Amino acid sequence: MRLRHRWTILITVAVLFVLPGSSFAQSDRPEAVATTPHLAFFSDPEVNLNDALIAAGRARRIKSQELFLTGGEKRCFDRLPAPERAAWARAVDYFAEIVAPFDVNAREQILFRIELMAGSEWATGDDRTFMAIARSMRTAAMPAYQRCRWSAQDTTNRLWIAHAVALLNVHERALSERLPQIYGTRWLSLPYRVDVVDVVSPLGANAQLFVPAGPHILIPSSAATTQGNAVLEVIFHEASHSLAGAMEEALRQAVRARGDALRGNISHAVIFYLTGETVRRALEQIGEPYTPYLYALKLVPDNVRDALAKALSPYLSGRGTLVEVIDNLVQALSPAAQ
């Protein structure tokens, strides 16, 4: 059985980083726009600048439309002093060559997020040098970004956060209690930091786990797929990666016991189903219809989707253990069963 790699949003890998000797004190940055019991939402200019430079660098690599080349932003940019325009252009060149070619889970992008969560005093050698160069590029690009982009982006981010908090006021308590029961793991290092930006990556939102600092979540405020009630799923999908350890271990053991080699990221498909269906049921209780990402975006083939529902739906209704239903899922998806 082949699991197609068609996940065009929310592809997330929770990567574990242990940084010896770090105090994990966050650097001096803006305070959260809003904080709930489990989540702290930020609209941070430097995080958004980093996101904008990656997006502009990616666009420049493929000769696509990039920031400051159209509309009012272009008119603003064209009026800037020559040194500020040149600084932005050189920063985009650097990001296009050094950062943008790599995905959101690669070292070239992860190091900024480690610095955000833990500072840079822990870093040595090439990592320390790279972080210093990237920081200097962002510093050079900041005047143009602040003058011609940041105000509008900050407004978009804050509107998204306000909508998210309104949904969380209704659903956070129930979902935050139910999901640890489902995954068999407790929340850690609350509240989770959520940085709201424009793009994140072509794959969508992303979460990384840094020990002991805790999870860091990036969510795009402008994506069509992160609006409306889908805000609940994107938030709790990313947060669920920190809960998935027991499920992933059960999956590894079930695959090992059968001697099968399942293709595709089955553990991620399980998170899409378990968290998406949990969000759907929560919204259904207040009369709000919702189609989870797994179905709305057709993230997996029909036979995989059906196997997920058949194995995991009874578990969400209180029948069977996590280990048992994961074993049933692996049996249904094993090459011998196809």
C-alpha positions, 0 to 999 in steps of 0.5 A: 500500500502506498500512502501518497504525499499529497499533504499540502498544508499543516505538514508538521514534524515535531523535532526534539532539541536538547540544548546543553547549558542553555537557560532557555530564557526567551530574548527580549521580545514583544509580549503576547497579544493574547494568552489562554491557559494553553496558548500564548499568541504573538505577532512579533515583528522579527518573526514576521520579518524572518517569514517574509524574507524566506517567502521573498527569497523563495519567490526570487529563486523561482522568479515569482512575484515577491514582496514590494514589487506591486501596489502600495507596498511598491510605491512605499518601497520606491520612496525609501532611501537607497540604503534601505532598499539595498539592504532589503534586496541584499537580505533577500538575496542571502535568504534566497541562497542560504535559507529559502532552499530548505524546508521549514524543518531544516537546520537553516530555518530551525536555528532561528526558532531555537534562538527565539526560544532559547537565545544564542549563547548555547551555540558554537562553531558554524551554528553560532556563525550562521545565526549571527549572519542571519541576524545581521541580515534581518537587522539590515532588512528591518527598516524597509519591512517596518515602513512598508509592510509591518503595520498591515501584517500586524493588523492581519495577525491580530484579527486572526488572533482575536478570532482564534481567542473567541473560538478558544473561549468556547472550546479550549477547555473541552478540547484541552481535556479531551486530547490528552485522554485520546493520546495518553499524554499530558500537556507540557511547558504550558502555555505553548508559544504560537507565532502568527505570521503571513506564510510559514511555508508551502506546507502550511503551519508547523510545530517544533518541540524544544526541550526544555523550552517547550513547543513552538508553533507557526501559523499563517494568518493569510492562508485560506485554509486557516480561517473560520472554524478551521482555526481550531483544528490548525491550532490543536493539530499543531499542539497535538504533535506534543501529545503524540509520543505514545501513539507513535510508539504504539505505531512503531511496535505494531509495524515492527511486530508485523514486519511490514514497512508502511509507506508514508507518514502514517503517524501524521495521518493518525493525528489528522484523524484523531484531532480533526475528528475531535474538533468536528465533534466539539463543533457538532455539539453546538450545531456547527458543521465542520469538515476536518482537513483530512477530508476537506483537503483529500490528504490521503487516498480513500482507502487510507482515510477509510481505514483510519475511520474504521480503526479510530472512530470506535476508539474516540467513542470509548471502545478499545485502547490506543495500542489496540486500535493502532494495531488494527490500523496497521493490520488494515494498511499492511501490504499483505492486506491490500 
